[in-house]
Amino acid sequence: MTTHDLTPITHLIRQGRHKMALDELNQILAANPDYANAHCLYAVCQTELKDYEAAMESVGRALALAPDQAYSYYTAAVVCEDRNDLSAAEQYARKAIEIDPFDEGNFSLLAGILLQQKRWSDALAAAETG
């Protein structure tokens, strides 16, 4: 499988140009349907557009393609957090940490999810660990 540099797509996402990012991702996924990171970014765009059902389908593909990749679980946590399913978001964030305990972003995400649940000491512990 050939992978593409997804940096231009992440720039589009940061600029709020989610539909344009989806168009670019469609081209990449047409050529590389098994590219898990592209499915993750697709889910991020769908989440920003509040299409949560489609986002969960996209992240599900990423998880099926790369069950050992922390970024897939991180993305799943972000989607769940945005749709206010904090229990599922926490589980996905913890799985991302289990896979990659050295990525500070995973701990930061978990801490934010725990704060939304008003679990102050757990959030502080997650933030201090990461």
Secondary structure, DSSP 8 states (H G I E B T S, - for coil): ------HHHHHHHHTT-HHHHHHHHHHHHHH-TT-HHHHHHHHHHHHHTT-HHHHHHHHHHHHHH-TT-HHHHHHHHHHHHHTT-HHHHHHHHHHHHHH-TT-HHHHHHHHHHHHHTT-HHHHHHHHHH-
